[in-house]
Structure formats: C-alpha cells, structure tokens
Amino acid sequence: MTRVSVDGGELGYTVGGTGSPVVLVHGGSLDRGTWDDQAAAFESRHTVVRYDLRGHGASSEPTEPFAHYADLAVLLDHLDLPRVSLVGHSLGARVVVDFALSNPDRVDRLVLAAPGISGMTFRNPVLLRRIEELIAVRAAGDIERAVELLLRIWVDGPHRTPEQVAPAVRARCAAMITDAVTGHTRAAQTMMRELSAIDRVGEVHAATLVVTGDRDWSDIHGVVSLLARELPDVAVLDVAGAGHLVGLERPESFTEAVLGHLDR
C-alpha cells in the first residue's frame, strides 16, 4: 500500500504488473479488493493501478467538497501516467466517465461494469424504498442492519433472495461493506461533486465496453441503454444470472471480456 496526497486528503493505492496502464475503480461502499479476482490476469499483460476512492478503504475521509475524477487525475500525475485505460464498477463507472469528459486525451479505453452515471436519478420504487430504509438505519446507528440492507440492495438485487447468491460473494462484499460503514461516514457522498455526465454521454469518444448482469436493477439497465444509444464506439455484454456485482459473480467471464476489449 502506497499513498498519494490529494487536495484535503490522501488516496491509498497499489501498482503491479507491466505493460500498458490500466486503472481499476471500485464501486460505492467497497474498496480495491473488489478486483482481487482480476488482478493476476490483468497484471500479466498490463501495469495495473488499484486505489481506494476518497471515503473508502485505506483512503481518507473528505473534509471539504471534492471530485473523485479530480483525485484520479492527481493519482495519474503522481504516477506519471499521461494516458490510461479505465475500468470502473458502479460508482467507479461514474468516476471514470466524468474523468473521460474532463480529460479526454488521457483515456485510451473504457470498461463500465454495472454502470452508474453522474446526474442519474433512481426511479425504481423498490430501490427507492430500500434506500430510504438504509438512510434511516444508518442515522439510528444500526450498523448490522445497514450492512444487510446494502447487501440486499447491491448484492442480492431486485430478483434474488440472499440464499440465491453465492455465499462466498456475499461474504466478501459483507466484509468490504462492514469496513466502509464502520470506518467511514457518509461525508464522501454528501461532499462529492460530479459533472452530470448523463447529459454529455456523446462526448465520450474512447472505445467502451459496458458489462452488466441481467439480475441488476432496472435503473442500471436504463443507464446501459443510454450508453449503448449515445456512445459513438460501444459494445455491450449482458451476463446471464449475474447481479450488480457482475465481476465478482462471474470473474472468469468478466476477466476474459475486459482483457479482450483492452487488448484488441
């Protein structure tokens, strides 16, 4: 673990492998351990940077308004990486799309897994009810219930019970989510600044692979449809039987698809 200073804080990161650089950006309430299943395969062909977003994992809490995409630019400058490919999951996809809009000449290829996009609005009524409940239990300090709700929302999803998700996947996510809930506040969410990329998707010209699980939320599939419609150079892979954590649930298929896109 190495650290780099950003405006008002620090990011924890690791670098491994050799070859053209790829940066992996995890989802909300998770950390760089999200990519453990992919690290060895990616590092056999690429220089791989994994880091914890501000307010996650080993990175610091924000103390003032900040932008994840600006933090990423600082990290790449620190590593002397003028141009990279970016793989982002969920919140990480929001970050890398914002980065591609603000730094178009620094992006080679994009992979967006179960993507969110800045400026999106959640509309699924079941998802909205669960988010409201999550806010209430976090305000009440009920850590155990908050972790379980995050698992129900983002790991199980709208179409499965906990028993229908691989126990190992659920356990890995529970460990990362518990660390996020106990080790960090919600400051990163309240202080985060974004670009409202939902209105600017067509400006992203990097070749893009979008990967989604067919068991994910309708709001995520709505983002996928938008990206498929608006991005000028895009391919979409829908993975049967997988939910929002598509890379953890189908690591071999995910790794193969990503490497195929990065190396084509």
N, C-alpha and C positions, 0 to 999 in steps of 0.2 A: 504494500500500500504506500503510495506517494501522494503528496498534497500539493495543490497549487492555490495561491491566493487569488480571490476574485473580489470585486468591489463589495466590501462589507462581510466577507466570509472566506471559506475555503471549500474546495472540492477534493474528495478522495478519489484516486484513480489508479488503475494498473495498466501496464503495457506489456504485450507478449507477441511473439511471432515475428516473421519477416515477410516483406512483400508490400504491395500497395496497401495504404492505410484504410482501415475500416473502424468506425466508432459505433459502439453499441449503446443505445439509450433506453433504459428500462421504463416500466410503467409506474403509475402512482401507487404509493404505499408499498412498493417493492424496492429492490436495490440491484446492484450489478450482478449479484448471484443468480438473477434471472437467466443469465446467459451461460451458466456452468455447462449445460449440455452441448453448447455450440463452440465453446472456447477452443478446445483442442483442434477440432476440424478447421475452424476459421484460421487459427494461428499457424496451421501447416501451410497456408497459402498467402496469408496477409499479416501485416502488422495490425494488431487488434488493440484498441483502446476501450476499456470499460470503466465507467465512472458512476458515482452516485450523484443524482441530481440534488441541488440545494434542498435541504429539509428532508433528506432521505439518507439511510445508511450511515457511512462514515463522514458525509459532508455536513457542513454546519447549518444551523438554523438561520433563516434570513432575519435581519434586524431592520430592514427598510425595503421599499419596493424594489424589485429586481426582475430580470427576464432570463429564463433558462437559456434561450438562444444566444443571449449575450455572454452568459457564463461559458457556453460551448465555444464561442469564438475566442475567449481568453484562454481556455484549455488548449485549443489548437495552436494558438500563437505561442504558448509556452512550450509546446512540443515541436514547434517549427514544422507544422503540417499545413502547407498552404492550400491543399486540395485533398478531399477525402470522400469516401463513400459512407453513408449513414444508414444505420438500421435502428428504427425506433418502434417500440411497442406501446400502444395506447397513449398515455401522456407523452411518452417518448416520441411517438409519431407527431404529436402536436409540436413538440420542440424542434424536431428536425425539419418539418415543413416551414415553420417560422424562420429557422436558420437558412433554409434554401431561398426563401423570399428576400431575406436581408443580406445574404452573402451568396448570390447565385454563381459567382465564378469560383467558389470554393467547394462546390459539390460535384462529385463525379456521378454516382448512382445512389438511388434511394430504395430502401425497403421499408414499407409501412405495415406493421403487423397489428391486427385488430385496432385500426387507427381511430383516434380522436382527431379533431382539427380545431384550432383556436377559433372562437366565435360560434361554435355549435351550441345548440340548445337541446337538452334531453327532453323528450316528449313521451316516451313510453310510460303509461300510467303506473305500471307495476314497479318499474325502476324508480320513478319519482317518489312513490310511497316508501320504498326501501331506503332511499337517500334521506328522506325526512326522518325516518326512524333512526338512521345512523347518526344524524346530527343531534338528535335528542339524547341518545345513549352516550355519545361522546361528551356532551355537555354535562351529563349526570356522572361522568367518570367511570362508567361501567366498561372497563377495558375488555373483559371477556366477551361481552355481548357485542361490542364494537368489532372485534376481530371476527366473530362468527358472522356478523352481518356483511362485512367486507368479503368474506369467503362466499357467502350466499350470492352476493351481487356479482362479483367479478370472476369467481372460480366456477361455481355451480351454474350461474346464469339463469335465464328465464325458463329453460326447458328441462332442467335436471334436478334431482334431489342430491343431497350430499353423497348418498350411497352410490350414485351413478357416476361419480367422478373417481378417478384412480386415487387410492389413499395416499400414495407417495407424492402425487402432485399437490393434493390438498395440504399435506403435512409441510411440504417445502414452502408453499405460499403462506401457510399459517405462521411459520417461523419468521418470514420476512415481514409480514403484516404486523405481527406482535411487536417486532423491533421498531417498526415505523410508528405504531400507535403509542408505545411506551417511551420511545426515545426522542420523539419529535412532537411538536404541537401542530396545529393546523395553520401556522403562520405562513408556510410556503404557499398554501392555496390562496390565502387572503391577500398576500403581498405580490403575487405573481402577475406580471404584465405580459400580454401577448399581442399579436398583430391582427387578429380577426382574419385569419387566412381563408376562412370559408368563402369570403368574397373575392379572393385573389388566386384561386387554385390554378387557373390557366396560365399564370405567370411562372409556374414551376416547370422548367424545361428539362430537368435531369431525368434520365431513364428510370422508371419507377416500377417496382414490383409491390403489389398490395396482396397481403396474405390474411385471410380471415377464416374463422371457424363457423360452420353453419349453425352451431348451437349458441351463437352470441346474440346480443341484444339487437332489436330492430334499429335502434339509433346508430349503432356501429355499422350495420349494413347500409343504412342511409348514407353515412359518410363514404363507404366503399363505392356506392352507386355514384355519388358526386365525383369522386376521384376518377372513376372509370369514364365518366362522361366528359370531364373538363381537362384532365391532364393530357398533354399532347403526345406523350410516349409512356404508355402504361400497360402492364399485364396484371391480371387478377387471378389469384389462386384461392379457391374456396375449399377448405379441408373438411371433409365429412366427419361428423361425430365429435368435432373439437369445439370448445367454447372460446372465451376471451383470451385464455392463456394458451393460445394455439402452439407456441413454440415449446412450452413445457409438456403439453399433452401429446404432441406429435413431433418429438425432437428430430427424428431421422428425416422425415419428410420435409420439415421446416429447414433443416440444415442443407439438405440437397437442393431445395428450391432457391434458397438465398445464395448459396455458392454458385449455382448455375447462372443466376442473374448478375452477380458481381463479376464473374469471370468470362462472361460471354463476349 
